Amino acid sequence: MYGFRDPSVLSECGLDENTQEVLLNNIKRKLTSQAVKIRADIEVACYGYEGIDAVKAALKAGLACSTEDLPIKINLIAPPLYVMTTATPEKADGIQALQEAIEKIEKTITDMGGVFQIQMAPKVVTATDEAELARQMEKAEAENAEVAADDDDDEETAEGDADVEVPSEEEGGAED
């Protein structure tokens, strides 16, 4: 670690210039703190007149807390569940930023007559947590696709019934 602060220490090792440079670059890369990903799960809904507009306004208020150093992202898992994430080398700063965004979202949605609940408070997530989130999102997409397919089937059946009824009405009209 000392060689990282004072590169002249490596000159005592008898290494050539190129090797010293490669070694210093490797040391710097290893000692640079890695960004941690921080996540929070929230439920945001509004069943009043404002509805989805209130939810959008609340989420935008939370996104307004995002900065270049601490970018905040909000993704839908399945209504009314949203996941908030940020990545930063400083764990405490990231947790604080998400907490502030959560407070803004809560204030905005409750002021508009909506409901808010924290499902998971801001915490550092691991690769395992990320894999679980990806699985949840895929599951939600699959469920939405099934619902959409069910709706299409109902529409086709209804259209089929309408087609059957129309000729029978015309036949009835022709007999009169």
N, C-alpha and C positions, 0 to 999 in steps of 0.2 A: 504494500500500500504506500510505503514511503517513496518508492521509485515513481509512483504515479504523480506525487506532488513535486518531487525533485528528480528530474530525469538524469541529472549528472551522477546520481548514485549508480546507475547502470554502467557508466564508463569504467568503473572499477572492476567490472566482470570480464573485461577483455572481449566484448562482443563487437562485431563490425557494425557500422552505421545502419545498414539495412535491417539487420537482425534486431538492433535496439529499437528501431522505429516500429517494426512489426510487433515486437514484444510490448512496447508502450501502448500501441493501438489496441491490442488484445486486453491489456490490463484496464485501460479506460472503458472498453466495451463491457467487461465483466463487472466493473465497479459502478457503472451507471445504473441507477435504480430503474427497475422495470415498472411500467405502468400497471396498476391494478384496476380491474373492472369492478365497479360498484353497481349494485342493482337494488331496486325496490319495486314491489308489486302493489298496485293500488286499484281500487274499484271506484269509478266515477260514473254517475248516472243522474238523469233528471227526467222525472216522469210528468213534470208540469208543462205549461204552455211553451216555455223556452226549449225544452227537449234537447235535441242534438246540438242546437246552437249554444246552449249553456255548457254542454260537455266540451265542445270545440273551444269556446272562450276560456274555460278553465285550463284545458291542456295547453293552449297558447300562452296563458299567463305563466304556467310552469316552464315552458320552453324559453320564455323571456329571461329566465335566470341563467340560461346557457351563456358561456363566454368562450373565447377562443382557446383559453387554457383549460377550461372545464366544460367541454361540449356535453349537453344533456340531450338524450334521445328518448322519445316516448313511442312505444309500439303497442298496437292492439294485440292482445292474445285472443280474447273472445269477449264480446260485450258482456258486462261492463268492466272487464279486467284488462288493465294496461300494465306494461312493464317499463320502468324508467331505468336508464343506464347512463353511466359516464365512465371514462377511463382517465386516470391521473397517477403520477408517481407518488403523490401524497394522499394516503388513505383518509386521513382526517378531513382534508379539504374537500375531497369527493363526497364523503358522507354528509358534510355540512351543506354542500351545494345541493345535493338531492333533497335534504331535509327542508331547505329553504324553498325549493321548487314545490315540494309536497304541500307545504304550508300555504303557498300562493294558490295552488290548485284547490285545496280544501276551502279556503276563504272565498274564492271566486264562485265555486259551484254551490256552496251553501248560501251565499248571498243571492243566488239566482233560483233558490228553491230546490236545489238538487241534493243528492246524497253522496257521501264520501266515506271510504273506509280503507285503511292500510292493511293489506293482506300480508306483506312482508316488509319490515322496516329496512332502510338502506343498510346493506352489508356487502363486504367483499365477496365476490363469487369466484369459484374455481372452474376448471375445465369441465368437471362433472356437472356442476350447476348449469353451465352453458349448454351442455348436451341435453339436460333435462328440459331447459327452456325451449330448445329447438324441437324436441319431441312434442312438447305441449302445443307449440305453434303449428306443427304438422298435423297433429290430432285435430286441432280446432279447424284448420283448413279442410281436412277430410270430412269432418262433421258438417261444415258449411256446404261442401260439395254435395253431400248426401241429401241435405235439406233442399238444395236447389234442384237436384235431380228428382226428388219426390214432388216438388211443386210442378215441374215440367210434366211429369206423368199425370198429375191431376188435371192439368190444363188440357193435355191431349185427350184424356178420357172425356172431359167435359165437352171438348170440341166434337169428339166422336158421337157423343149423345146428341148434341145439337144437330149434327148432320143426319142422324137417324130420325129425329123428330121432325125436321123440316120437310122431308119427302112425305111422311105420313100425314102432316097437316095439309099439304098440297093435294094429296089423294083424297082426303076428307072433303076439301074444298071443291074438288072436281066432281065428287059424287053428288053434292047438293045441288 
